[in-house]
Amino acid sequence: MTWDPSVLPTQHGKTFVVTGANAGIGYFITEQLAGAGARVILASRSEQRADAALAALRIRVPGADVEFLRLDLADLDSVRAAASAFRELDRVDGLIENAGMVHPPSRRQTTAAGHEVVLATNLLGHFALTALALPALARTPGSRIVSLGSMATRLSSFRVDDLQLETAYNGWRAYAQSKIAVQSFGFELDRRLRAAGSAVASLVAHPGFSISGLSPRIPGVNEPSVGTRVVDTLQGFAAQGKDRGAWAPVRAAIDPNAIGGQFWGPRFQTRGRPALARATSTSSDPAIGARVWATAEELTGLRFNP
């Protein structure tokens, strides 16, 4: 099928929840879905930043049907409250799990629950949100869950027996390992949904090398400095804007021909139109997926059986 990311199929009557939607790729995912007519709920930690995103959306997409839902993925109480609101929605056609800590601390930090903060934000919060909100997705025909992976998964080993990096913490490894775990969860979720006979599909997508300096300037959302613009422009041969980084997750969420278990990304890996991609063998390994799942259940205290 020919897919034009600038002319999306209508999404009128559909509802999507996008985590981390107030900035970066999450903002552009929201803008593209809203532009196609969908109702989009911005699940974000900061109401102030979400307000700026909402204001921008209403200017750039006249008539946009958008709203805010408070969600702090590093706080399981916040996740439970958001999931409760989620379950009150009449329908949910897609949950796009975009939020993540991209710039990890140089020293290991933990949440109030004692979880390593990068893993807690990127994986555990989304795992808990999915487990608690699945009933809302299950009652909407053709609903999808899209997990956001990363090219970083190709650049790091994976300590499945030390997901919290209790030994030899490194900020880069914390990010890369959390993204391997996120992809692993997304694929394992689809396997379990299929085994349960569920109509909900789980897909994984990655945005390639998407940077602020090549993205449209949007007040309150994306305002890179002149220096950032110059540096990022020099990387243009291998990079793209975050607006284009949103293309793959949006296609995974709404392409009528996309199916559960698929992995989507830019055609040329770092940039380009969205196309089917090949995930790392580690993140797609069912045995590793089962171990990541079991660890997430243990750390969140949630028994998740789709």
N, C-alpha and C positions, 0 to 999 in steps of 0.2 A: 504494500500500500504506500502511495506517495503521501508524505506527511509534511505539511507546511506549518512550522511553529508560529508563523505570523497570522495564520488563518485557521483557528482552532474550531473543531465542531462545537455546536452550541451546547452549553451546559445549563441552560435555563431549567429551573426546577430542581437542580441538584445542590447539595450542601457538602462542603469540604471543610475539614479542620486542618490547619497548617501550624505546626509548632515552630516557634522562633520566627514568626512571620513579620516582625516589626523591622527587620533589617536584612541586608545581604541577600542571599539566594532565596530565603524564605519570603522576603518582601516581593521579589519578582515572580515567584510561584503564585503568590496571592494575586498580584496584579494581573497575571495572565489568565488565571481562572475566573477572576471577577470580570475581566474583559470579555470572556466567553459567556457571561451571563450567570455564573454560579453565585450562590450565597457562600461567602467564605468567612470562617471564624478564625481570627488571629489569636492563637494560644501563645501568650508571651508572659514573661516574668514582670516586665516593666510597663505599667499602665501609661506612664508619661511617654515612653518611646512608641508604644502602640498607638497613642493618640496622634503622634506625628505621622506615623505610617497611615493611619486612617484618613487623616487630612490630605495626605499626598494622593492616596488612592481615589478619594472623591473628586480631586481635581483632574487626575490623569485618566480616570475611568468614570465619566459622568453617569450617575445613577447606580454606582457600585453598591452592591448589597453586602456590606462588610461590618463586622462587629468584633469586640474584644472579649477574650476569656482569659482570666488570670491563670498562669501555670508556671510554677518553678519546678523544673524537673529534678533538681537536686534535693527537693523537700517532698518526701512521700506523702505528708499530710496535704500539701498543695496538690499533688497528683490525684489523691483521692477526691478532693473537693472538685477539681476540674472534671474528673471522670463522672462524678455524680451529675454535674451540669450537662455533660456530654450525653448521658443516658436519657436526659429529658428532651433531647432534640427529636423532632418528628421523623427525621431521616438523616443518615450520614452516608454519603456516597464514597467518601474517601477520607482517610487519615494520612496526612503526609508528615512523616516524622523527620523533620528537617533540623530542628534545634540541636545545637551542639556547642561544646567548648572547643573552639579552634585554636586558641592561644592558651595552652595549659601553663600552670604556675611552674616556676623553675624548681621549686621544692614541693615535695609531696604534701598535699592538704586533704583533709577529710571533711565530710558533711557532719551535721549534727548527729546523724545515725551511725557515724564512724566509717562511712564508705569513701574510698578514694574519689575525689571530686570529679575528675574527668570521666571515669567509668560511670559514676552515679548520674551525671548529666547526660552523657551520650547514649548510654545503654539502659541502666537500671530504671530511670524515670520513664523512658519509652516502653520498656517491658511492662512496668506496672500500669501505665496508662492503657496500653493495648489490652492487658488482661481484664482491667476493670471496665473498659468501654466497649469491649467486643460485642455485648448484646445489642448495642445501638447499630453497629455495623451489620450484624447478622440479620436484622429485620429489614435491611435495605437491599433489594435485589441488585446483584452485580457490584457490591461495594468492594473497595480495595484499601489495602494498607501499603504505603510506600516508605521504605526505610532508606535513609540517605547514607550511602557509603562514601568511599574516597579512594583516589589513586594512591594514597598513602598505604593502603593495604598491600600494595606490591613492593613496598620498600622496608618492611619490618618483619622480623620473626614474630611468633605468637606464643606467649607463655599461658597456655590454657589453664595451667595449674596455679597461676599467680596473676589473675586478672586485675587485682588491686595493686599490683607492683609493690608489694610489701618489702621486697628486696631490690636493690639497684634501681631505684626510681629515676626516670629520665623524662622530661617533659615531652620530647618528641615521641618517645616510645609510648607514653601514656596516651597521646592522641592517636597514633597509628594503631596501637593495640585495641583501643576502644572502638575504632572504626572496623577493624577486623571482626570484633565481637558483634557490632551492629549488623554487619552484612550476614554473619553467621546466624544471628537471631532471625533476620528477615527470611532467609532461605529455610531455616528450621520451622519457622512459623507456617510457611506455606505447606511444608511436608505434613505437619500436624493437622492443618486445616483440611487438607485433601484426605488424610486418613480418617478424619471425623465426618467426612461427607459434607463439609461446610461449603456454602456458596461464596464465602468471603475469600478473596485472593490476596496474597502477600507478594509484593515485588520489591526489588532493590534497584536503586539508581545512583549514579555518581555524577557530579557536575563538571568533571574535568578540572582544568587549571583556570579557575574563574576568579578574577581580581577586580578590586574596587575601581582602579584607575581607568579601566576600559568600560566601566558601567555608566549608564546615564546618571547625571547629577540630579539628585532629588533632595530638596531641603528637608533636613531632619531625619533623613534616611541614609543617603549616600552622598557625602560631601568631601571627597578626597582632596588633599592639598595639591598645589601646583607641582610640588616635588614628586608626590605619589603618581600624579598623572604622567609626568615625564618618564619616571622609572618604569611604570607599568606599560606605557606605550612602546618602550624598547623591547618588551617581552611579547609584543603583539603577535609575532610569528608563531608562538607556541601557546598563547593564552587567549582568553576571551573575557567578555564582561560577565558579571553575575546575572544579568538579564538572560544571557544565552546559557549560562550554567543551569538556569531553571528549566530549560527545555526538556532535558531528559526526565526529571521527576514528573513534570507535567504530562509528558507523553505516557509514562508508566501509569499515571493516575487516570487518564481519560481515553487513551487510544482504544477503540472498541475491539481491536484485534490483539491487544496485549493480554497475556495470561499469567497466572500465578507462577512464581518460581523464576521468572525472567529477570535478567540484569540489563539495565539500560544505561547508556552513557554517550558522550559525544562521539561522533563517527571516527574522528582522528585521535581518540583517547583524551587528549588535553583540550581539544576544541572541536567545534563542528556541530552539524545537525544531529539530533538524537537518533541513536541506532542501537540494535541489540549488541551487547558486549559479552565478554567472557570474564567471569569473576575468578579470583585466585582459587586454587584447589583447596587451600586451607579454609577459606570462608564458606565454601560450598560443600565441605566434607560433612556428611550426616553424623559421624561419630563426634566430631568437634562441636557441631551444632547442639547435640544432645548434652554435652558437657557444659557449654555456655548456658544453655537453658536451665540446667540443674543448679548452676551457680547463681543465676539470676533469681531463681525461685528461693534459694537459701538466703540470699542477701536482702531481698525485698520482703520475705516472709509471706509471699503469695504463691499459692498452688494454682498454676495456670494450665488448665486442661481444655483446649478448644473443643 
